[in-house]
């Protein structure tokens, strides 16, 4: 019917929830997915298909799934070559907008502007926006980076 599919998986539930989401559920993106690191074969399968993970670090901390922002697996997910975006999930609980989430990630992990731009490019590629919109957003991100 032309609808896109995104499942929340691999946050409080383990990698089996991710596997089910991408196989039976035909997910095109995964909301969270941080537990994918527990299953190297699944990680490779998701990475090879370019299925993006919408990672919400402050949400994961607020819900007690990760003890602190510094302990969040975001750097490991990126190092594994996964398509990772930074998102917000429960801003009313965390008090974070996307801008403040990105600032927290930058400060916590020592990310550069180039790292933040790379995360944004991944988010653009993973979006369901029309191609012309994606091209414009990529250009704006490149322009921001200079």
N, C-alpha and C positions, 0 to 999 in steps of 0.2 A: 504494500500500500504506500510505499515511499517513506514510511516512518523510520527514523533511526533508533537504534537500541543502545542504551547505556544501562549497565547494572551496577549497583553498589555491591562489591564483593571483596573478599580478602582484607577486610578491616578487622572485625572481631572474629569472623569465621576464617578458617585457614585456606590454603591454596585450593582445596577441593571446590570451594565456592567460586573461585575464579574459573577453574576448569569447566564447571557446569555452566557458568555464565557465557563463556566464549564458545562452547560446543552446543549444548542444548539451547541455551538462551540467545545465541547468535549476537552477543554483545559486540558492538563496534568500538566501544570505549569501556573502561572499567573505572567506576568511582571508587577511589582509594587504591586497593590492590597491594597494599604494603606487605602482606604476608606471602607474596609471590617469591620472595627471597628464600622461603622455606622449601621450595621445590625447583631445583635447577632445570629439570626437563621442561616444566611448564614455563619457567622464565624464558628459556630459549625459544619455545614455541610461540609465546606472546611477542617476544622481541622480533623474531623472524617475520611475523605477520604485521608488525608495526601497530599493534593495538595499544593505544595510549592509556596511561594511568592518570586519572585526575587526583593528584595527591593533595590532601588537605592537612598539613602538618599541625596547625593549632587545634583543629578539630580532634585529631588523633590524640593529642596531649590532653585536651579538655575532657575527653571521654575515658581517659586512663588507659588507652591502648599503647601509648608510648610514655615513658616516665618524664620526659622533658623534650623541649625542642632540639636541644643539642644531641639527644639520643635518637632522634628521628632517622629512619633509614633513607631519607631523600638522597643523600650523597651516594649511598650504595646502589640505589635504584638507577641513578644516572650513570654510575660507573659500570653497571651491568649492561649498558647500552639500550635500556628501555626508553620508549617514548614517554616522557614524564612531563606533566604540567603541574603548576602550582595553582591551587584553587582554594576557595573557602567553602565551608559546608554548613556551619551553624554560626553565622556571624552574630546572631543575637546572644549566643552563649559565650563565644570567644571574644567578641568586641572587635574583631578584625575585618577590615575591608580587604579587597584584593591588594591594594597598594600597601597597606600595613603588613599584610601577610608576606608580600615580596620583600619588604624592608626587613622583617624579622628573619626571613630565610637568608637574605644577604648578610645581615649582621652575625647571625649564628654560624653560618658555614663559610664566611669569608668570600662569598660569591662576588664576582665583578659585574660591572654593567654588561659585559659580553655574556656572562653566564645568565643573567636575567633576560637578556634579549634572546638567547637560545631557548630558554624556557618558554618565552612568549611565542617564538616561531613555531615551537612544537605545539603549543596550544592552538595557534592559527591553523596549522596543518591538520590537527585532530578535530577541528570544529566542523560543523555541518553547514557552514556558510557557503554561499555561492562563490565560485572561483574568482570572480571580479572583486568581491569583498576580501577574499583571502589575499589577493595580489595587493590591494590597497593597504591592508593591515601589515603585510610583510614590508612594504615600502615605508610605512610610517614607523615601524619598529626599527628598520635600518636607519631611517632618518634620525630617530631618537638616539641611536647608538653613535651616529656621526660617521 
